Amino acid sequence: MILDTKPEMCFDGIVAAAASIGATPIALISLVDQDRQWFKARFGLEVRETPRSESFCTFAIQQRGPMMVEDALADERFAKNPLVVGEPFIRAYLGLPIVGPDDCIVGTLCLIDRVARTWTSQQLQLLEGLAHSAAHLLQVRLALHDASEMAQRLSALSHAQAIQAEVLEEVGHLAKVGGWSMDLITKQLVWSEQTRQIHEVDDDFVPNLETAIEFYAPDARSAISEAVETAQLTGEPWDLELPLVTAKGTPIWVRAFGRAVVENGEIKRLVGAFQDISEDLAKRLELQETASCARQALADVAAYQAALDAHAIVATTDAQGKILFANDMFCQISGYTRDELIGVNHRILNSGMHEKRFFHDMWRTIRSGNSWQGEICNRTKSGTHYWVDTTIVPMIGPDGVPERYVAVRYDITAQKEANRQLEAATSQVSGFFEVAHEAILVADTEGRFVKVNPAFEHILGYSISDLEQSRFVDYLHPEDHAETLGALRLLGQGQPIDGLVNRYRAADGSWRHMEWRATPKNGFVYASARDISERLSYQAELERARLDAERATAAKSQFLANMSHEIRTPLNGVIGIAGALARLELADQQREMVELILTSSKTLERLLNDILDVSKIEAGKLDLEIKEFDLIEEIEAAAHLMRIKADEKGVDFEVIHSSNSSGRFLGDAIRLRQIITNLCSNAIKFTHKGSVKVSVNVLDGAEGDKSKTVQVAVSDTGIGFDDETAKRLFGRFEQADGTITREFGGTGLGLSISKVLAEMMGGGITASSIQGVGSRFDVEIRLPKVEAQDSGDKARKPNDGIITSETAAELFEGLKILVAEDHPINQKVIKMILDPCRLDLTIASNGLEAIAAFDLSAFDAILMDMQMPEMDGLTAIEAIREREWRLGLEHTPIAVLSANAMAEHLEASFDVGADAHISKPVTPDALYSGLMGLLQKRHPKFRNLQRAQSS
């Protein structure tokens, strides 16, 4: 009924649209019978049919979906096909099935190209719609044919349309089709009157879903139940033929239709139709359905035409090129009105940019029935030029000759201009592209690489041809998608990016870290990238090394803290007892032995202090305690002890102050004394005869700068050192050579520590020497000077403020002192030092005992050891402060006794409420002075005494 019929415009329009959408020279609607494939509509092909044995369509109708052959020569099914090796030389084929009545595939909408290729998913979607429209049109033709035959049998009316109308009316009367709907929220089921009649129910019968399903035969209930449930969940419609028993027991067959109604994105209700198909009335239903399909098919074609008009420049000409139709976009871009275009030859748009041979080849192609595609430069009414990507499709008449031509164009003027600019820019930077070590690229704002330089090949291992026109997301690490797409959106908004780091998969499967800088311009992104994978790996190794070093430093600090405690604890007993003995009346030999004990133990203490200072320097925890001090007083205090050592050795010792060295400064006086003591001690040690001289001078800073440069020079007439020794003089544990250590002793730490301290004070230390003549060490430090004080102030003598046991007895007599110390020897040493003071002394062996003693009695001061069993000193201090706050007690002065001299431990003690720190080993002078300082801070009696001394 369809085969061998004449060409029809609606079918011809479908294949023309298909050729345009698929961008192919040939498009066909192919129908098959037993021996041949026949073309209902053809575009770009003259033959009307081919043997079925040679047809691609035979394979395409065997599957429900599209069949795509990208390269027929590479497909063993078609490689030797006459239509492949001969005219029309098929290389690529796309067949979309056309479904006829009874869900049978009767043919295909097919596209043919003479080059190997594929089609996009968007093209496939549009082409499947066209295939669906072709199927509807075929069904319309079949239905109209059937209706015509039926009308001829029923009546001899002269006009076919009148017959068809009467037939349709009769079929509608006899169809017995009822309707129904069900609200999914209320579950209310409504039947039409015809549906009630089919079910043979009473007028007052109220149906619901359960009772409606019970009318079906038992073996059919699961099918209708499943269909209803699926429609509610997914919106899938149903069309089932099932057995049913009416309310009066009449068995019938019914056709049940149903579908979901979606409102605002949600399925709100189900609606459907219900037909008694026990009698053979299917023709009317088929005719109604076919008519509906025909209307839908025509609407679809119109929709496709509207979509094409909205996005493309469309025109139709006759066989000579005279314009018959021009859409709105054609008028807009050309500047002509539709009236000015219709009836005019298309040559009105000729820009003169193309040679005559260009148009000669175009006309030869389309007159032969083949489509033509290319880029054309046209001229507007105002004389400006524009470029269009053009496809011209010939519409073949009944005689096989093109009757007219349909041209579909897309404006590519902006793209051509962008390409021109890109080519100009590329020619300028191509040399730079080739030699640059960094990866450089040009990309579009959708993330496609337009051009990359050879550095990309080196970094990622892909060829330039693989990278160009591919998308960066194809290589991007999944975890970096969100951040990178966000950066791409910023670039699309015209914002540059700098410092974006993401990971790209290399050809060997590894991930390379890339750091990007990118700038958008003229619709493109210009970017450079560095491979920082090795740098990040190195940084990770450095971080691991840093953590290892921190752990090692912490372990060393803990070891030194423990060592300090363990050494200072017995050393406290040695120094304390020796100091107490030195205060007794002793024979000369006994005094010499006591002084030897004191000298040896203090040397050990200095060594311990030096080791702790080195540890603090290495950990970066050596801090300066900035206070106001008198420069001459501090230097004289250090020189006082050194003068005694020089006198003992028979070496002259002299301190010379310049006229501008007097005054008060801000700095760490204790560390300044440490530097001078170290330098003077070395000078005396290495000078057998002659002198040691200390010179002090102060230089002004720049105008307005309160900081002064303090210069201290220590010179001697000792053994000196050579240039090689000078190079390593300030290194840790360094001395001139091994003989120095054997002859003079020492660790080689003093100069190293002194140099660090001077540098921390904004200066440094230099040394010069002539071997056998002497040495000179010059110290420079930067100190802010304090405004001059009352001129009546007097310089403090080096021995001012020293408390003897006699003055201590006068000051401390009657005071109640609590000492918490776990070591028996240290208890005895402290008791031995404090007994002459005639004070009330209570000794506790741990923190718990100290708290118990505090709860029983008030004390004037507490001396608390840090490390004790049962409860340590810090916990005990915290508990005492808590009791004072809770009970409203007066603040009790507390000093920490500690052999642990690391800064963090001292800071911890002050954090919990300690007022002062007395370092072990404890000497009488240190204990008396520490106790005096503690009491002056908190005890009213001693605060008044301090004010009296100050006045």
SULFENHU-V676887 format. One record per residue. N is the residue number from 0. PHI is phi as a letter, one per 40 degrees, with the letter a starting at -180 (* if undefined). Layout:
<<N/PHI> <N/PHI>>
This chain:
<<0/*> <1/b> <2/d> <3/g> <4/c> <5/c> <6/c> <7/b> <8/c> <9/c> <10/c> <11/c> <12/c> <13/c> <14/c> <15/c> <16/c> <17/c> <18/c> <19/c> <20/c> <21/c> <22/f> <23/b> <24/c> <25/b> <26/a> <27/b> <28/b> <29/b> <30/b> <31/b> <32/b> <33/c> <34/b> <35/a> <36/b> <37/b> <38/c> <39/c> <40/a> <41/a> <42/b> <43/g> <44/b> <45/c> <46/c> <47/c> <48/a> <49/a> <50/c> <51/c> <52/c> <53/c> <54/c> <55/c> <56/c> <57/d> <58/c> <59/c> <60/c> <61/c> <62/b> <63/c> <64/b> <65/c> <66/b> <67/b> <68/b> <69/c> <70/a> <71/c> <72/c> <73/c> <74/b> <75/c> <76/c> <77/b> <78/d> <79/b> <80/c> <81/d> <82/c> <83/c> <84/c> <85/b> <86/d> <87/c> <88/f> <89/c> <90/b> <91/b> <92/b> <93/b> <94/b> <95/b> <96/c> <97/b> <98/c> <99/b> <100/d> <101/f> <102/f> <103/c> <104/c> <105/b> <106/i> <107/a> <108/c> <109/b> <110/b> <111/b> <112/b> <113/c> <114/b> <115/c> <116/a> <117/b> <118/b> <119/c> <120/c> <121/c> <122/c> <123/c> <124/c> <125/c> <126/c> <127/c> <128/c> <129/c> <130/c> <131/c> <132/c> <133/c> <134/c> <135/c> <136/c> <137/c> <138/c> <139/c> <140/c> <141/c> <142/c> <143/c> <144/c> <145/c> <146/c> <147/c> <148/c> <149/c> <150/c> <151/c> <152/c> <153/c> <154/a> <155/b> <156/d> <157/c> <158/b> <159/c> <160/c> <161/c> <162/c> <163/c> <164/c> <165/c> <166/c> <167/c> <168/c> <169/c> <170/c> <171/c> <172/c> <173/c> <174/c> <175/f> <176/b> <177/b> <178/b> <179/a> <180/a> <181/b> <182/c> <183/c> <184/c> <185/c> <186/g> <187/c> <188/b> <189/b> <190/b> <191/c> <192/c> <193/c> <194/c> <195/c> <196/c> <197/c> <198/c> <199/f> <200/b> <201/c> <202/c> <203/c> <204/c> <205/b> <206/c> <207/b> <208/c> <209/c> <210/c> <211/c> <212/c> <213/c> <214/c> <215/c> <216/c> <217/d> <218/c> <219/b> <220/c> <221/c> <222/c> <223/c> <224/c> <225/c> <226/c> <227/c> <228/c> <229/c> <230/c> <231/c> <232/c> <233/b> <234/g> <235/c> <236/c> <237/b> <238/a> <239/b> <240/b> <241/b> <242/c> <243/a> <244/b> <245/c> <246/c> <247/c> <248/g> <249/c> <250/c> <251/b> <252/b> <253/b> <254/b> <255/b> <256/b> <257/a> <258/a> <259/c> <260/b> <261/b> <262/b> <263/f> <264/g> <265/b> <266/c> <267/c> <268/a> <269/b> <270/b> <271/a> <272/b> <273/a> <274/b> <275/c> <276/b> <277/c> <278/c> <279/c> <280/b> <281/c> <282/c> <283/c> <284/c> <285/c> <286/c> <287/c> <288/c> <289/c> <290/c> <291/c> <292/c> <293/c> <294/c> <295/c> <296/c> <297/c> <298/c> <299/c> <300/c> <301/c> <302/c> <303/c> <304/c> <305/c> <306/c> <307/c> <308/c> <309/c> <310/b> <311/b> <312/c> <313/b> <314/a> <315/b> <316/b> <317/c> <318/c> <319/c> <320/g> <321/c> <322/c> <323/b> <324/a> <325/a> <326/c> <327/c> <328/c> <329/c> <330/c> <331/c> <332/c> <333/c> <334/g> <335/c> <336/c> <337/c> <338/c> <339/c> <340/c> <341/c> <342/g> <343/b> <344/c> <345/c> <346/c> <347/c> <348/c> <349/c> <350/c> <351/g> <352/c> <353/b> <354/c> <355/c> <356/c> <357/d> <358/c> <359/c> <360/c> <361/c> <362/c> <363/c> <364/c> <365/c> <366/c> <367/c> <368/g> <369/c> <370/c> <371/b> <372/b> <373/a> <374/b> <375/b> <376/c> <377/b> <378/b> <379/c> <380/c> <381/c> <382/g> <383/c> <384/b> <385/a> <386/b> <387/b> <388/c> <389/b> <390/b> <391/b> <392/b> <393/c> <394/c> <395/c> <396/c> <397/c> <398/c> <399/g> <400/b> <401/d> <402/c> <403/a> <404/b> <405/b> <406/b> <407/b> <408/b> <409/b> <410/c> <411/b> <412/c> <413/c> <414/c> <415/c> <416/c> <417/c> <418/c> <419/c> <420/c> <421/c> <422/c> <423/c> <424/c> <425/c> <426/c> <427/c> <428/b> <429/d> <430/c> <431/c> <432/d> <433/c> <434/b> <435/c> <436/c> <437/c> <438/c> <439/b> <440/a> <441/b> <442/b> <443/c> <444/c> <445/c> <446/g> <447/c> <448/c> <449/c> <450/a> <451/b> <452/c> <453/c> <454/d> <455/c> <456/d> <457/c> <458/c> <459/c> <460/g> <461/c> <462/c> <463/c> <464/c> <465/c> <466/c> <467/c> <468/g> <469/c> <470/c> <471/c> <472/c> <473/c> <474/b> <475/c> <476/c> <477/d> <478/c> <479/b> <480/c> <481/c> <482/c> <483/c> <484/c> <485/c> <486/c> <487/c> <488/c> <489/c> <490/c> <491/c> <492/c> <493/g> <494/c> <495/c> <496/b> <497/a> <498/g> <499/c> <500/b> <501/a> <502/b> <503/b> <504/c> <505/c> <506/c> <507/c> <508/g> <509/c> <510/b> <511/b> <512/c> <513/b> <514/b> <515/b> <516/b> <517/a> <518/b> <519/c> <520/a> <521/f> <522/g> <523/b> <524/b> <525/b> <526/b> <527/b> <528/a> <529/b> <530/c> <531/b> <532/d> <533/c> <534/c> <535/c> <536/c> <537/c> <538/c> <539/c> <540/c> <541/c> <542/c> <543/c> <544/c> <545/c> <546/c> <547/c> <548/c> <549/c> <550/c> <551/c> <552/c> <553/c> <554/c> <555/c> <556/c> <557/c> <558/c> <559/c> <560/c> <561/c> <562/c> <563/d> <564/c> <565/c> <566/c> <567/c> <568/c> <569/c> <570/c> <571/d> <572/c> <573/c> <574/c> <575/c> <576/c> <577/c> <578/c> <579/c> <580/c> <581/c> <582/c> <583/c> <584/c> <585/b> <586/c> <587/d> <588/c> <589/c> <590/c> <591/c> <592/c> <593/c> <594/c> <595/c> <596/c> <597/c> <598/c> <599/c> <600/c> <601/c> <602/c> <603/c> <604/c> <605/c> <606/d> <607/c> <608/c> <609/c> <610/c> <611/c> <612/c> <613/c> <614/c> <615/c> <616/c> <617/c> <618/c> <619/g> <620/b> <621/c> <622/b> <623/c> <624/b> <625/c> <626/a> <627/c> <628/a> <629/c> <630/c> <631/c> <632/d> <633/c> <634/c> <635/c> <636/c> <637/c> <638/c> <639/d> <640/c> <641/c> <642/c> <643/c> <644/c> <645/c> <646/c> <647/c> <648/c> <649/g> <650/b> <651/c> <652/b> <653/b> <654/b> <655/b> <656/b> <657/c> <658/c> <659/b> <660/c> <661/c> <662/h> <663/b> <664/b> <665/b> <666/i> <667/c> <668/c> <669/c> <670/c> <671/c> <672/c> <673/c> <674/c> <675/c> <676/c> <677/c> <678/c> <679/c> <680/c> <681/c> <682/c> <683/c> <684/c> <685/c> <686/b> <687/c> <688/a> <689/h> <690/a> <691/b> <692/b> <693/b> <694/b> <695/b> <696/a> <697/b> <698/b> <699/c> <700/c> <701/c> <702/d> <703/g> <704/c> <705/c> <706/c> <707/b> <708/c> <709/c> <710/b> <711/b> <712/b> <713/b> <714/b> <715/a> <716/b> <717/c> <718/c> <719/g> <720/a> <721/c> <722/c> <723/c> <724/c> <725/c> <726/c> <727/b> <728/c> <729/c> <730/c> <731/c> <732/f> <733/b> <734/b> <735/d> <736/a> <737/c> <738/c> <739/c> <740/c> <741/c> <742/c> <743/b> <744/g> <745/h> <746/b> <747/g> <748/c> <749/d> <750/c> <751/c> <752/c> <753/c> <754/c> <755/c> <756/c> <757/c> <758/c> <759/c> <760/c> <761/g> <762/b> <763/i> <764/b> <765/b> <766/b> <767/a> <768/a> <769/b> <770/d> <771/g> <772/b> <773/i> <774/b> <775/a> <776/b> <777/b> <778/b> <779/b> <780/b> <781/b> <782/b> <783/c> <784/c> <785/c> <786/d> <787/d> <788/c> <789/d> <790/c> <791/c> <792/c> <793/b> <794/c> <795/c> <796/c> <797/d> <798/b> <799/c> <800/g> <801/c> <802/b> <803/c> <804/c> <805/c> <806/c> <807/c> <808/c> <809/c> <810/c> <811/c> <812/d> <813/g> <814/c> <815/c> <816/b> <817/b> <818/b> <819/b> <820/a> <821/c> <822/c> <823/d> <824/c> <825/c> <826/d> <827/c> <828/c> <829/c> <830/c> <831/c> <832/c> <833/c> <834/d> <835/c> <836/c> <837/f> <838/b> <839/c> <840/b> <841/b> <842/b> <843/b> <844/c> <845/a> <846/c> <847/c> <848/c> <849/c> <850/c> <851/c> <852/c> <853/c> <854/c> <855/c> <856/a> <857/c> <858/b> <859/c> <860/a> <861/b> <862/b> <863/b> <864/c> <865/c> <866/b> <867/a> <868/c> <869/g> <870/a> <871/c> <872/c> <873/c> <874/c> <875/c> <876/c> <877/c> <878/c> <879/c> <880/c> <881/c> <882/c> <883/d> <884/c> <885/c> <886/c> <887/g> <888/c> <889/c> <890/c> <891/c> <892/c> <893/b> <894/b> <895/c> <896/c> <897/a> <898/c> <899/b> <900/c> <901/c> <902/c> <903/c> <904/c> <905/c> <906/c> <907/c> <908/c> <909/c> <910/c> <911/c> <912/h> <913/c> <914/b> <915/a> <916/b> <917/b> <918/c> <919/c> <920/c> <921/c> <922/b> <923/d> <924/c> <925/c> <926/c> <927/c> <928/c> <929/c> <930/c> <931/c> <932/c> <933/c> <934/c> <935/c> <936/c> <937/b> <938/c> <939/d> <940/d> <941/c> <942/c> <943/c> <944/c> <945/c> <946/c> <947/c> <948/c> <949/c> <950/c>>
